[in-house]
Structure formats: structure tokens, C-alpha cells
Amino acid sequence: MLARIAGQFRERASAHPDLGIQVASSETRCNIDFGWGRCVLEAGPDALNVRVEADQPDDVEALRELITRHLERHSSEDQPIAWDQSGEPVPSARDPRRKDLMRAFHRRARHSG
């Protein structure tokens, strides 16, 4: 699962170099740097461990939302996801803020760099 996720973000970075996404991965770890925030995914024995970091609280939430959507859309395995609990939980799929969070993410991605 980790290798597939890293590959998908590499493809996205190649297809959209203007976004400035950097991906570095090994067999057990993937670092994705968006310039304004970072995501670390680590393959654990029982779960995929995910941590996001950013300077602004809204950016942490937007990045968690981005990664959550990606995992929901592209994960076909039953491997559980374990989030670092240092921030606010991601809104549920029915939370109306999801659309606003993704719009803010895309706006930020277009204007960074």
C-alpha cells in the first residue's frame, strides 16, 4: 500500500510540477512535502501510520483532509490507518466543511511557489 501511495503522489508531482510536491520514499516510509506542509506515512505491522505537519492549524487540517480523501479514494486494502493524534480530527465525509477545506487547499497549492 505504501509503495502505491508514494507512486501516486510521484505521478501527481510529475504531472503538475507547478505544485512543487516532493516525494521521498523507502520500503517502510514515505515523506511528501507540499512546500506549505508535510506528510509522513510509515508502514507499521498493523496499520499505516500517518502524520501531517504544517505551520498553520488550518493547513494541518487541510492536509489531513487531502490525505484522507486520497486514502479513501485509492486504498483497496483493509489495512487500518493510524493518525498521529496531535491535531484536530478530520471532518467526516458528511461534514459540509470538507468542500471548503479542499477549496482552500487547491487555492493554496496554486499560489505557493
Secondary structure, 3 states (H helix, E strand, C coil): CHHHHHHHHHHHHHHCHHHCCEEEECCCEEEEECCCEEEEEEECCCCEEEEEEECCHHHHHHHHHHHHHHHHHHCCCCCCEEECCCCCCCCCCCCCHHHHHHHHHHHHHHHCC
